[in-house]
């Protein structure tokens, strides 16, 4: 009797082992966390980040001679330094993006879902991406965050511009900036013209920064 029960148990164990071996890799491939189904990303893919803008910008219009920001804002990083030599993954997958291959003009916003000022200003960046389409690129860099948290914010606020994923804060370390939100204004030659850490930006302040440091007129 015992031998018969043992013989019957062997096929059952083999079936269970087969299910585990089959479903495990499929679940892992389905999303960033094993066994959890993925939702479509709200963000755009990153294929456009290395393409030039539809409207060319003159090389002398980046606002390099503009001596400081508005009262109360941090001093602009207008020394013409280039973006760090970093390669970050795109939130939607695909090929990683080398920051120095990004075609400016661009406004790069570093944010996290757990940061209240970030959540407050993200809709303004989304509106800027719509108003300035063809003139500049709006790019998000999600830093020290979970994919679920970032995805939820993108869905709740309707964020559609491309987002890079920087879980290890590599960009902030290179820039020697620890606080978020952090916004970089990059000219057509890939030079950082202004670094802003003044807090949550609204539509008017963003339009002013773009005008002063990138030489582009964008309606607020």
C-alpha positions as CSV (number, residue, x, y, z in Angstrom):
1,X,0.0,0.0,0.0
2,X,2.8,2.4,0.9
3,X,4.6,1.6,-2.4
4,X,1.4,2.3,-4.3
5,X,0.9,5.7,-2.6
6,X,4.6,6.6,-3.3
7,X,4.2,5.7,-6.9
8,X,1.1,7.9,-7.3
9,X,2.9,10.8,-5.6
10,X,5.8,11.0,-8.0
11,X,3.7,12.2,-11.1
12,X,2.0,14.8,-8.9
13,X,5.4,16.2,-7.8
14,X,6.6,16.3,-11.4
15,X,3.5,18.2,-12.5
16,X,4.0,20.8,-9.8
17,X,7.7,21.2,-10.6
18,X,6.8,21.7,-14.3
19,X,4.3,24.5,-13.4
20,X,6.9,26.3,-11.3
21,X,9.6,26.1,-14.0
22,X,7.1,27.3,-16.7
23,X,5.4,30.1,-14.9
24,X,8.5,31.5,-13.1
25,X,10.4,32.9,-16.2
26,X,7.2,34.1,-17.8
27,X,6.3,36.1,-14.7
28,X,9.8,37.5,-14.4
29,X,9.8,38.6,-18.1
30,X,6.3,40.1,-17.7
31,X,7.4,43.0,-15.6
32,X,10.0,44.5,-13.2
33,X,8.8,42.5,-10.2
34,X,8.5,38.7,-10.4
35,X,5.0,37.3,-10.4
36,X,3.3,40.7,-10.8
37,X,1.5,41.8,-14.0
38,X,2.5,45.0,-15.6
39,X,0.4,47.9,-16.7
40,X,1.1,50.0,-19.8
41,X,3.5,52.8,-19.0
42,X,2.0,56.3,-19.0
43,X,5.3,57.7,-20.2
44,X,6.5,58.1,-23.8
45,X,9.3,56.0,-25.0
46,X,12.8,57.4,-25.2
47,X,13.5,57.0,-28.9
48,X,13.0,60.7,-29.6
49,X,15.5,61.9,-27.0
50,X,18.5,61.6,-29.4
51,X,16.6,63.2,-32.3
52,X,16.9,66.9,-33.1
53,X,13.9,69.2,-32.4
54,X,11.6,69.9,-35.2
55,X,12.3,73.7,-35.0
56,X,16.1,74.4,-35.2
57,X,17.5,76.8,-32.6
58,X,20.3,79.2,-33.4
59,X,23.5,78.4,-31.5
60,X,23.8,81.9,-30.1
61,X,20.3,82.0,-28.5
62,X,20.9,79.9,-25.4
63,X,21.1,82.8,-23.0
64,X,24.7,82.1,-22.0
65,X,25.3,85.8,-21.3
66,X,22.4,86.0,-18.9
67,X,24.0,86.7,-15.6
68,X,21.8,85.2,-12.8
69,X,18.3,84.0,-12.3
70,X,15.4,85.8,-10.9
71,X,15.6,87.1,-7.3
72,X,15.7,84.3,-4.7
73,X,16.7,81.6,-7.2
74,X,20.0,79.8,-7.1
75,X,22.9,81.0,-9.3
76,X,22.7,79.5,-12.8
77,X,25.2,76.9,-13.9
78,X,25.8,78.7,-17.2
79,X,29.5,77.8,-17.6
80,X,28.6,75.7,-20.6
81,X,29.4,72.4,-18.8
82,X,28.0,69.3,-20.6
83,X,25.8,66.7,-19.1
84,X,27.6,63.9,-17.3
85,X,28.8,60.8,-19.2
86,X,26.0,58.6,-17.8
87,X,23.8,56.0,-19.4
88,X,20.4,55.6,-17.9
89,X,17.6,53.1,-18.6
90,X,14.3,54.2,-20.1
91,X,11.3,53.7,-18.0
92,X,9.5,52.0,-20.8
93,X,12.4,49.7,-21.7
94,X,14.3,49.6,-24.9
95,X,17.8,50.8,-25.4
96,X,19.5,52.8,-22.6
97,X,20.1,56.5,-23.2
98,X,23.4,58.2,-23.0
99,X,22.8,61.7,-21.5
100,X,25.4,63.2,-23.8
101,X,23.4,61.9,-26.8
102,X,20.3,63.8,-25.8
103,X,19.5,66.5,-28.4
104,X,18.7,69.9,-26.9
105,X,17.3,72.2,-26.2
106,X,15.9,70.2,-23.3
107,X,14.4,70.7,-19.8
108,X,15.4,67.8,-17.6
109,X,13.4,67.4,-14.4
110,X,14.7,65.0,-11.6
111,X,11.8,63.8,-9.5
112,X,10.5,61.1,-7.2
113,X,7.0,60.0,-6.2
114,X,7.7,60.5,-2.5
115,X,8.7,64.2,-3.0
116,X,5.7,66.6,-2.4
117,X,7.2,69.5,-4.4
118,X,7.9,67.1,-7.3
119,X,4.3,66.0,-7.4
120,X,3.2,69.6,-7.3
121,X,5.3,70.7,-10.3
122,X,5.0,67.7,-12.5
123,X,1.8,68.8,-14.2
124,X,3.5,72.1,-15.2
125,X,6.3,70.1,-16.9
126,X,3.6,68.1,-18.7
127,X,2.0,71.3,-19.9
128,X,5.4,72.7,-21.0
129,X,6.0,69.5,-23.0
130,X,2.8,70.2,-24.9
131,X,3.2,73.9,-25.4
132,X,6.9,73.7,-26.4
133,X,6.6,70.6,-28.6
134,X,9.0,70.9,-31.6
135,X,11.0,73.6,-29.8
136,X,12.5,71.7,-26.9
137,X,12.3,68.3,-25.2
138,X,10.9,67.8,-21.7
139,X,12.6,64.8,-20.0
140,X,12.0,63.3,-16.6
141,X,14.6,61.4,-14.5
142,X,12.9,59.4,-11.8
143,X,15.4,59.1,-8.9
144,X,15.6,56.8,-5.9
145,X,12.1,55.6,-6.4
146,X,10.1,52.5,-7.0
147,X,8.7,51.7,-10.4
148,X,5.2,51.3,-8.9
149,X,5.4,54.7,-7.2
150,X,6.6,56.4,-10.4
151,X,4.0,54.6,-12.6
152,X,1.2,55.6,-10.2
153,X,2.2,59.3,-10.3
154,X,2.5,59.2,-14.1
155,X,-1.0,57.7,-14.3
156,X,-2.6,60.1,-11.8
157,X,-1.1,63.3,-13.2
158,X,-1.2,62.3,-16.9
159,X,2.5,62.6,-17.4
160,X,3.3,61.7,-21.0
161,X,6.9,62.9,-21.7
162,X,9.8,60.4,-21.6
163,X,11.2,59.4,-18.3
164,X,14.6,57.9,-17.5
165,X,15.1,55.7,-14.4
166,X,17.9,56.5,-12.0
167,X,17.4,54.4,-8.9
168,X,20.9,54.9,-7.7
169,X,20.9,58.7,-7.9
170,X,23.9,58.6,-10.3
171,X,22.9,61.9,-12.0
172,X,22.6,63.7,-8.7
173,X,25.9,62.4,-7.5
174,X,27.6,63.6,-10.7
175,X,26.0,67.0,-10.3
176,X,26.8,67.1,-6.6
177,X,23.2,67.9,-5.9
178,X,21.2,65.8,-3.4
179,X,17.8,67.5,-3.3
180,X,14.8,66.9,-5.5
181,X,13.1,68.4,-7.4
182,X,16.1,69.4,-9.6
183,X,15.7,70.9,-13.0
184,X,18.4,71.3,-15.7
185,X,18.1,73.6,-18.7
186,X,20.3,72.3,-21.6
187,X,20.9,74.2,-24.8
188,X,21.1,73.0,-28.4
189,X,24.8,72.1,-28.0
190,X,24.1,69.9,-24.9
191,X,25.5,72.4,-22.4
192,X,23.9,72.9,-19.0
193,X,22.8,76.6,-18.9
194,X,20.9,76.6,-15.6
195,X,20.4,74.3,-12.6
196,X,17.4,75.0,-10.5
197,X,16.7,73.8,-7.0
198,X,14.4,76.6,-5.9
199,X,11.4,74.3,-5.2
200,X,8.2,73.5,-7.1
201,X,8.1,75.4,-10.4
202,X,4.8,76.6,-11.9
203,X,4.0,77.4,-15.5
204,X,5.1,81.1,-15.4
205,X,8.4,80.3,-13.7
206,X,9.2,77.5,-16.2
207,X,8.4,79.8,-19.1
208,X,10.7,82.5,-17.6
209,X,13.5,80.0,-17.1
210,X,13.2,78.7,-20.7
211,X,13.2,82.3,-22.0
212,X,16.2,83.5,-19.9
213,X,18.4,80.5,-20.3
214,X,17.4,78.8,-23.6
215,X,16.3,81.9,-25.5
216,X,12.9,80.3,-26.4
217,X,9.5,82.0,-26.0
218,X,7.0,79.6,-24.6
219,X,3.6,80.8,-23.5
220,X,3.0,80.4,-19.8
